[in-house]
Amino acid sequence: MLIAVPAETQAHEKRVAATPETVGKFIAAGCKVVVERGAGHEARFTDAAYEKAGARLAESFRDTCGDADLILKVRALSGVELNDVSSGTAVASLVSPFTNPLLQDYAKAGLACFAMEMVPRISRAQSMDVLSSQANIAGYKAVLLAMEHYGRFMPMLMTAAGTVQPAKVLILGAGVAGLQAIATARRMGATVEVFDVRAAAKEQVESLGAKFVEVESEQDAEDAGGYAKEMDDDYKRRQSELVAKHVAKSDIIITTALIPGRPAPVLITEEMVKSMKPGSVIVDLAVEMGGNCPLSEMDQVVEKYGVMLVGVGNIPALMATDASQLYARNLYNFIAPMLEAETGKLQINLDDEVIEASLICQGGELLKSQLLGAEVK
């Protein structure tokens, strides 16, 4: 089987879908691998390293992917790239399934597309979970971005000239990104408060040394996949009142709240931003889905009412080497069980719940018609 690894073309995307390490593993499993020249450059993986691992280099996307049986990417195929891919090819990548307008086109082109965002959160699939591996990086880097734009110390300092109080950090959302942000901010000496609609997150938050802020409710705020659900209007009102009190006291806020298939919930209103101290910082990790703060701007750092709003859309790409290593291992762990031992061919078994959940189209048919809802249109 021929596996293709093209260069990413989306703006600000520095990651690559395979590293010399995973290329070597695929070749050891009986596959051939072709890598587009320069594909790993931004992530600091050289063409020579890929060649040493056994890959062949190609000069363009068409030369890389035109004859491939399987394409490994970070971002979904673009409309231009789709023209150079043959019917029957399998593609594994992040697809943005709820917002990507090309899903029908992938199906019509005869592709077998795996959306890595849709790998189920079950024990067997933990090593394939790209959302978690990349969110871990985003949570860590978010704290560093906040420190860059916050003009004061994070830890408490006791000096001859007086005591400097530690920064007060508020983290909204205690998923993978939020938990890593807690751990990082605590290591930097900040005092940390955390809000999450899921009461089950309290134990994890407190184990990291942060204070858990919650709105009492009898509603189940967690779906079957472990993600936060959208709450009713009464909960949202009480949530907004509670969050507003903590926002006004915070020096740094990191927002991570996302609901799959929906725009990011607004957690920090314009009035809340006005209540913050001059020089405070908000890092909005949900900016790609509209933002948890309506004042955030995609891929911009802006100042509003004396508050710095950091709206970097693709934070994992700022740490492209480690992000690529983790993502590439996720892909290898996802693909390896489908490789037939004797022939190295890809066997797509829809009786496997991991494959069934993540395969969005095959044989000219869109298998997840629910993705063509209002969000896509």
N, C-alpha and C positions, 0 to 999 in steps of 0.2 A: 504494500500500500504506500502510495506517495502522499506525504504530509507536507503542506505548504505553510510557510510562516512569512506573510508579507509585512512590509513596513506600515505603520499606522499613519493615517493622513489627517485625522481630525485635529483641529486646532488645540494646542496645549497638551496633546497626548504624547508622552515620552516613554510610555511603557511598551513592552514587547511580549508577545504571547508564548514564546518559548525561549529558554536560555540554553547555553551550551550543555548544561547539566541535563535538562529534560530531552534535548535533542539526542544526546548519547543514550538515554534510556529508551527512547522510541526506536533508535537504530538497533539497540541490543534486543528489542522485541521483534525484530524482523522487518521494520519499516524503512522506507527511504525518506529523507527529509531534504527539502529545498528551502532556502532562506533568501529573501530579497536582500540584496546588498545594502548595508546601512541600517537594516531593520532594528538592530540592537544598539545603535550608536548612542542615542540619547540616554539609554539605560546603562551605558558603559560596558556593553558586551560587543567585542570587536568581531569583524568578519573572520579574522584569522582564528578566533576562538571557536566559532561555529564550524569552520572547515576542519579544525583539529578534532572536533567532536564527531565528524563524519558527514556533515551536511554539505550539499552542493549550493553554490551561490548563483543567484539569477539577477538580471539587471533591472527588471520592471515587475509591476504587479501581474501583468499578463503572462510574462515568462515564468513567474513564480507559481501562479495559481491556475493557469489555463488547463493543465492536465492533471490537476490534483484530485485525489480521492477524498481528502480531508483538509480543510483550511482551518488553521488556528489563528484567531484574532483577539484583540482586546475589545475594540469597538465594532459595532455591527457593519456589515457591508454597506457601502454607499451605493447610490443609483449608478454611478459611473463604474464602480468596481463590479457591480452585478453583471454588467455587459460582458465581462471577460471571464466569467465563471461558467463551467459546463453543467448541463443538466445531470442530476444524479450525484453531484458533489455534496459532501457533508461539511457543515460549518459549525464550529463551536466558538462562541464569543459572548460578550455582553451584548444584549439586543435592545435594551430599553423597551420591553414588550408592550407597555401600556401607552407609550407615546410615539413609537416608531411608525411612520406612515407607509413603510415599504413591506410590511408583513405579507400582504397579498402578492406583491411582486416576487418575494422569495418563493412563495408557494408555486406561482405560475412558472417560475424559472426551473422548477423541478428539484429544488434544493432540499436537503434534510438539515434543518437549522436547529441547533441546540441553544437555548437561552440560558446562560449560566446563572442568571438571577433567579431562575425558577427551580433550581435544584432544591429539593425539599430539605427542611431542617430536621433530619433524623440522624441517629448516631452513626449509621453506616456512611453517611454522606458528609460528615464533618470535614474530612480532608479534601473535599471537593467544593467547599463553600466559599466562593469568591467574594460574596458580599461581606462575609465576616473578615476574611483576610485583608481586604482593602479598607474596610471600616476601621480595623485596628490601627492601620497606618494613618488614616484620616484623623482619628481621635488624638493620636500622639502629636501629629504635625499641627493640629489646630491650636494646641497649647503653645507651641513654639511660635506660631504666627501671632497669637495674642501677645506673647512676650515682646515680640519685635515691635509691635505698635503701641504697647503700654509703656509709658515713659517713667515707670517707677519700679521699685524692687518687687519681686514676688514674695520672698520670705521675710519673716521678722528679723530686723537687725538691731542689736543693742550696741550703740556706739557712745563715745565720749560726748558727742554732740547731741545725743538724744536717741530715743527709740523710734524705729521705723516699723509701723504696723504691717502685718502681712496682707497681701492682696486678697480680696474676697471674690471668689470665683463661683459663679452659678452655672451649672450644667443642666440643660433641659433635654431630657432623654437619656435613659440608662441602658441603651443597647450596647452593642460591641464598641462603637465609637465613643459613646459616653463613658463607659467603664474605663477605657484606655485613657480618655481625657482626665478622668478623676485621678487615676494612678499617676499620671504624668504631672498634673498640677500639684498633687500632694508631694511628690518628690521634689518639686521646685519650692516647696515651703508655703504654698498658699492655703488658706482655709477654704473648704469646698462645701457647697450645698448643691443638692441634686433634686430635680423634680422629674417624676415619671408617672404616667397614668396607671402603670401596672404595679400594684402593691407587691407583687412577687419580686420586684427589683430591689426592695428595701434591704434585704439581707446582704445582697452583693454590694450595694452602695456602702453600707455601714462597715462591711468587712474591709473596705479600702480606706476607711478613716474619714469618710464624708458624712454629712448630715442629710438625711432623707426628708424631703418636703412632699407632703401628699395631701390630696383632697379626698376626704372620706367618701366612699361610695359603695353601694352594693352591686354595682354593675361589674361584669367581667370585662376588663379592659384589654384582654389578650386574646388573639385569634389562635386557631389550631396550629399555625406555623410559628407561633412565638412572637409575632409582631403586634404592635399596638393597634387597637381598633379605634374608629372614630366614635366619640362619646356624644351623649345627648346634649341639648341646649342648656339644661340646668347645670350639668357638670361643667360645661364650657364656661358658663358665667362664673361659677365659684372658682374654677381654675384660673380664670383671668384675674380675678380679685386677689387671689393668693400670690400668683406669679408677680403681679404688679408691685406688691409689697417687697418682695425679695429683689426684684430688678432694681428698684430705687437704691438699695443698699450695696449693690454689686459693683466691683471695679471691672471685672471681666465676665462676659457671658459667652458660653459656647452652646449653640443650639444644634440638635441632631435629630429632631423629630420628623419622621416620615411615615406615611401610611401607603402601603403598596397600591398602585393604581390610582392614586388620588393626588391632587396638589398638596404641597406641604401645608400643614395647619399653621395658622398665624398665632404665634404665642407671645410675641413682643410687638405691641402696637406703637404707633407714632407717639402717642401720649406717654407711654412707658419710656421710650427713648428720651423724651424731653425731661423725664424725672431723674435721669442718671447724672452722675457727677461729670464735669468736664474732664476729658482725658480717658474716660472709660472706653472699653473695647467690646464689640460684639463680633464673634466669628460664626457665620451662618453656614453650617454644613449642608443645609437643605436648599441652598440657593438655586441649584439646577432644577428643582421642582417648584420654584416660585418663592422659596424662602420662608423661614419661620418668622422673619421680620420683613414687612413690606418695603422698608427703606433700603434693604440690601440690593446691591446691583451686581449682576452676573459678571464675574471675572474683573471686578473693580474693588478698590479700597477707597471708600468715600467717607467724608466727615459730615455728620448731620447733628445739629444742636450740640456740638462739642464732643460728640461720640464718634469713634472710628468704627465703621462697619466694614468687615472683611468678608468679601463675597467670592472667594476663590472657588470655582466650580469643580475642578478636578484635583483635589488635594493629594490623592495617592501618587499622581504623576510628578509631584514635587519631590518625591522620594522614589524615583523610577527604578533604581537598581533593586532595592528590597521589594518594592511592590511587584516588579516583574518576576522576581524569584518566587514569591509566594503565589502569584497568579498562575505562573507556568506550572508549578507543582500541583495546584488545584486542577488545572486542565489535564495534566498527565494522569492524576488519580481518577479523574472522570473518564478518560478515554481508555486507559489500560484494561479495565475489566471487559471492555467491548472487543478487544483484540483477540481474534481466534489464534490459539497457540500455534497451530501447524502452519497456517498461511499468512498470519499477520493482518488479515482482512478485518474490516469493521463489521461487527454483528450487532445490529440494532434490535434489541429484544424489548418489545413494548410491554411485556409482562413484568419487566423490572420497573419498580415504582420510581426510581431515580430517573431512568430514561424516559418513561412515560410522562413524568411531570415537566421535564425540561425540553422535550422535542415539540417544537411549535408547528413545523410543517414537514411533509415528506410525500414524495410521489405525486406532486402537483396539488396536494390537499392541505389546507390550513387546519391543523388539528385543534387549535385553541381559538375557536370562533369568539369566545367571550372577550378576547383581547381587542376586538374591533368595536369597542364601546365608544362612549362620548369622548373619553380622554384621547383616543387616537384621532377621531375626526376633528 
